Amino acid sequence: MNSPKLYPNAKMALCDLKSGMSLMSGGFGLCGIAENCIDAISELDINNLSIISNNIGNSGRGLVKILRQRKFKKAFCSYVGGNPDLEEQILAKEIEVELIPQGTFSERIRAAGLGIRGFYTPTGHGTLVAEGKEEKLFDRPCILELPLHADFAIIKAQKGDPYGNLWFKETARNFSPLMAMAAKITVVEVEELVELGDIPAEDVHLPGLFVQRIFQGTDYKNDIEYLKTKETPLESKKS
């Protein structure tokens, strides 16, 4: 498996991540997060990062490991529930947070990847989301949203080949392909590193064009936020 994109581990793949850079992190809750990359960043002597992620960890896990180290100066996200560590830092004014409606969040990332300089949306008009943003009247009032770029993106895929062609498992795909397109350097960890051609062309979810570095991940926890195996009688009545 010889490829200039292939790295031995997360630490080597992230060796040039520096203080003050912007970082996108794929995942929804704890689903599809880049566990090895998060662990590697927690060991780096860096700070003042701007993090772009749907939520900055959850239930004390995921990106919370880096958050607790006070390495994030600003967060762009669409959900902050279930994260008491983030709540604590927000109230203490230790981190700046830009809360973005989830559809707008994903579209701003997509716009960055496609070279779209901005787009108008009615979402958030007339709310705090619209403060300081240009407004324009179409069939209804809309606000101008700008793309979200990043220096690095860390994402996880189920399968990948040495040239960065990726296949994601079900909802673990979430924001990751968009983030890979929107970052200058995309670092991918995979559960299964396969040979070139093992992923059929029609099953490639993200072509290697958008991947700069890839490595075989290890020791995955694949945490479940709330494990639920059956409904209680009360829950059954409610549904």
C-alpha positions in Angstrom: 0.0 0.0 0.0 2.4 2.7 -1.2 0.8 6.1 -1.3 2.0 9.6 -0.4 -1.3 10.1 1.4 -0.8 7.1 3.7 0.4 8.0 7.3 1.3 5.6 10.1 -0.9 7.2 12.8 -2.9 10.3 13.9 0.1 11.9 15.6 2.1 12.0 12.3 -0.9 13.0 10.2 -1.5 16.0 12.5 2.1 17.0 13.2 1.7 20.4 11.5 -1.6 21.5 13.2 -0.6 24.7 15.0 -2.1 27.1 17.6 -4.6 29.5 16.2 -5.7 27.3 13.3 -9.3 26.4 12.4 -10.4 22.8 12.7 -13.5 20.9 11.4 -14.5 17.7 13.2 -17.0 15.3 11.6 -19.5 13.5 13.6 -23.0 13.8 15.0 -23.0 13.5 18.8 -20.6 10.6 19.2 -21.5 9.0 15.9 -18.7 9.0 13.3 -16.2 11.0 15.3 -12.5 10.8 14.6 -11.5 9.2 17.9 -7.8 8.7 17.1 -7.4 12.3 15.9 -9.1 13.7 18.9 -6.8 11.8 21.2 -3.7 13.0 19.2 -4.8 16.6 19.4 -5.3 16.3 23.1 -1.6 15.5 23.4 -0.4 18.4 21.3 0.9 21.6 22.9 -1.4 23.9 21.0 -4.2 26.3 21.9 -6.5 29.0 20.5 -8.1 26.7 18.0 -11.4 27.5 16.3 -13.5 24.4 16.2 -16.3 23.8 13.6 -18.4 20.8 14.7 -22.1 20.1 15.0 -21.6 19.7 18.7 -18.4 20.0 20.7 -18.5 16.5 22.2 -21.3 15.1 24.3 -21.9 13.3 27.6 -18.3 14.0 28.6 -16.8 12.3 25.6 -15.5 13.1 22.1 -14.2 16.6 21.6 -14.8 17.3 25.3 -11.4 15.8 25.9 -9.9 18.8 24.1 -12.5 21.3 25.4 -11.5 20.5 29.0 -7.9 21.4 28.1 -9.1 24.9 27.2 -7.6 24.6 23.7 -10.7 26.0 21.9 -11.1 29.8 21.7 -14.2 29.8 19.4 -16.7 27.2 18.4 -19.1 27.1 15.4 -21.8 24.6 16.1 -25.5 23.9 15.9 -26.2 22.0 19.1 -24.8 22.5 22.6 -27.1 20.3 24.7 -25.8 17.4 26.7 -22.5 19.2 27.2 -22.1 20.7 30.7 -18.3 21.3 30.0 -19.2 23.7 27.1 -22.0 25.3 29.2 -19.5 26.0 32.0 -17.0 27.7 29.6 -19.7 29.7 27.9 -21.0 31.1 31.2 -17.4 31.8 32.3 -16.8 33.6 29.0 -13.8 31.3 28.3 -15.0 30.4 24.8 -16.9 32.3 22.1 -19.7 30.3 20.5 -21.5 31.0 17.2 -24.7 29.0 17.3 -25.9 28.2 13.8 -29.1 26.5 12.6 -28.2 23.0 11.6 -29.3 23.3 7.9 -27.4 26.6 7.6 -24.4 25.0 9.3 -24.2 22.2 6.8 -24.8 24.6 3.8 -22.1 27.0 4.9 -19.6 24.1 4.9 -20.9 22.9 1.6 -20.6 26.4 0.1 -16.9 26.5 1.2 -16.2 23.2 -0.5 -17.9 24.3 -3.8 -16.5 27.8 -3.9 -19.8 29.5 -3.3 -19.1 32.9 -1.9 -22.4 33.1 0.1 -26.1 32.3 0.0 -29.4 33.8 1.2 -31.7 31.9 3.5 -34.9 32.8 5.4 -33.7 30.6 8.3 -32.9 32.8 11.3 -34.4 36.0 9.9 -35.9 38.2 12.6 -33.9 36.4 15.3 -30.5 36.8 17.0 -29.0 34.7 14.2 -29.6 37.6 11.8 -27.8 40.3 13.8 -25.2 42.1 11.7 -26.0 40.2 8.5 -27.1 41.6 5.2 -30.8 41.2 4.5 -32.5 40.9 1.1 -36.1 40.5 0.1 -37.0 37.6 -2.3 -40.4 35.9 -1.9 -39.7 36.4 1.8 -36.9 38.2 3.8 -33.6 36.4 3.8 -30.2 36.8 5.4 -26.8 36.4 3.8 -24.7 33.5 5.2 -21.0 33.1 4.3 -19.1 29.9 3.8 -17.2 28.1 6.6 -13.6 27.1 5.7 -11.0 25.4 7.9 -7.3 24.7 7.9 -7.8 21.1 8.9 -10.6 18.6 8.9 -10.6 15.4 11.0 -13.0 12.8 9.9 -13.6 9.0 10.2 -14.8 6.5 7.6 -15.5 2.9 7.8 -13.4 2.0 4.7 -10.7 3.8 2.8 -8.0 3.0 0.3 -4.4 4.4 0.4 -5.5 7.2 -2.0 -8.3 8.5 0.1 -11.4 7.0 -1.5 -13.9 6.5 1.3 -17.0 4.6 2.2 -19.0 5.6 5.3 -21.3 3.4 7.3 -24.8 4.6 7.4 -25.4 7.8 9.5 -21.7 7.9 10.5 -21.3 9.8 7.2 -23.2 12.9 8.5 -21.1 16.1 7.9 -17.8 14.4 7.1 -17.8 14.5 3.3 -18.7 18.2 3.3 -16.0 19.0 5.8 -13.4 17.2 3.7 -14.3 19.4 0.8 -14.1 22.6 2.9 -10.7 22.2 4.5 -7.2 22.9 3.2 -5.9 19.6 4.7 -8.3 16.7 5.4 -7.0 13.9 7.7 -9.0 10.7 7.6 -8.9 7.7 9.9 -10.5 4.5 8.8 -11.6 1.4 10.6 -10.7 -0.7 7.5 -7.8 0.2 5.2 -8.4 -1.6 2.0 -6.5 -1.9 -1.3 -7.1 0.5 -4.2 -10.1 -0.9 -6.1 -11.7 -2.8 -3.2 -14.3 -0.1 -2.9 -16.4 -0.2 -6.1 -16.5 3.1 -7.9 -20.3 3.4 -7.5 -19.9 2.9 -3.7 -17.3 5.7 -3.1 -19.0 8.3 -0.9 -16.0 10.7 -1.1 -13.3 10.6 -3.8 -9.7 10.8 -2.7 -9.4 14.1 -4.4 -10.6 15.7 -1.2 -8.3 13.7 1.1 -4.7 14.7 1.8 -3.8 12.2 4.6 -5.2 8.8 5.7 -4.3 6.2 8.3 -5.6 3.0 9.9 -7.3 3.8 13.1 -7.1 1.6 16.2 -8.8 0.9 19.5 -12.2 2.3 18.6 -14.7 2.7 21.4 -17.7 3.7 19.2 -19.5 5.0 22.2 -23.3 5.2 22.3 -24.6 8.3 24.0 -27.8 6.7 25.4 -28.0 2.9 25.1 -31.6 1.8 24.8 -32.5 -1.9 24.3 -36.2 -1.8 24.9 -39.1 0.5 25.7 -40.6 0.7 29.2 -44.4 0.2 29.5 -44.7 4.0 30.1 -42.7 4.8 26.9 -44.8 2.4 24.9 -48.0 4.2 26.0 -46.5 7.6 25.0 -45.6 6.4 21.5 
